[in-house]
Amino acid sequence: MAVRVILNRSGVREMLRSEGVQDELMRRARRVASAAEAIGVPPHEGDVDYYAEASMGRSRARALVIADHPGALGQEEKYRTLGTAIDAAGG
């Protein structure tokens, strides 16, 4: 038997912009940043610092994990640090 669902668009938008969703995204982003720091391969000089940041967009909450080092892009290309950290952090 098929079930038809009609979404309440304003309710969904309100949920996606809620503080609870933003808090959950931040919690997950911190786990990814922590995993990235743990598995990171040092670049030529210094350590790559990873940090999480959450913000509210026009239509929904969002979170970012930022690698703060000039060599982070090369490290990601070669070792896939953030991609691996997402997998390691789980759901």
C-alpha positions as a printed Julia matrix, in Angstrom:
91×3 Matrix{Float64}:
  0.0    0.0    0.0
  1.41   3.39  -0.99
  1.37   6.26   1.45
  1.29   9.83   0.28
  3.04  12.4    2.43
  2.55  16.12   2.03
  5.22  18.2    3.73
  4.43  21.38   5.56
  7.08  23.58   3.89
  7.09  26.28   6.55
  7.34  23.63   9.28
 10.28  21.93   7.54
 12.01  25.29   7.06
 11.46  26.12  10.73
 12.9   22.75  11.76
 15.96  23.12   9.5
 16.63  26.55  11.04
 16.07  25.38  14.63
 18.67  25.66  17.36
 18.45  21.9   17.92
 19.48  21.14  14.35
 22.3   23.69  14.53
 23.52  22.15  17.81
 23.48  18.64  16.31
 25.38  19.78  13.22
 27.97  21.47  15.42
 28.36  18.33  17.53
 28.97  16.27  14.4
 31.37  18.84  12.93
 33.4   18.81  16.16
 33.64  15.01  15.96
 34.91  15.25  12.38
 37.45  17.95  13.35
 38.66  15.84  16.26
 39.01  12.75  14.06
 40.89  14.77  11.41
 43.36  16.03  14.02
 43.89  12.47  15.25
 44.6   10.97  11.82
 46.26  13.98  10.2
 49.64  13.58   8.54
 51.9   16.54   9.37
 52.65  18.87   6.47
 56.13  20.27   5.86
 56.06  22.59   8.88
 53.69  22.97  11.81
 50.44  21.23  12.54
 47.17  21.52  10.7
 44.51  22.82  13.08
 40.96  21.73  12.37
 38.01  23.56  13.85
 34.25  23.46  13.54
 32.01  26.4   12.87
 28.2   26.57  12.69
 26.03  29.27  11.17
 22.5   29.93  10.12
 21.86  30.23   6.4
 18.82  31.73   4.75
 17.0   28.42   4.6
 18.82  26.1    7.03
 21.52  25.65   9.66
 24.94  24.51   8.49
 28.28  23.48   9.93
 31.78  23.53   8.5
 35.05  21.83   9.4
 37.95  24.07   8.49
 41.6   23.07   8.13
 43.74  26.03   9.15
 47.09  25.6    7.4
 48.47  26.58   3.98
 49.39  22.96   3.26
 45.97  21.55   4.18
 44.71  21.38   0.6
 47.71  19.33  -0.52
 47.34  17.12   2.53
 43.68  16.54   1.7
 44.53  15.76  -1.91
 47.24  13.27  -0.96
 45.83  11.66   2.21
 42.08  12.5    2.11
 42.22  13.53   5.76
 38.8   15.2    6.02
 37.1   12.54   3.94
 38.52   9.84   6.18
 37.59  11.85   9.28
 33.96  12.02   8.14
 33.93   8.24   7.85
 35.73   7.82  11.21
 33.38  10.2   13.05
 30.37   8.11  12.09
 26.8    9.32  12.49
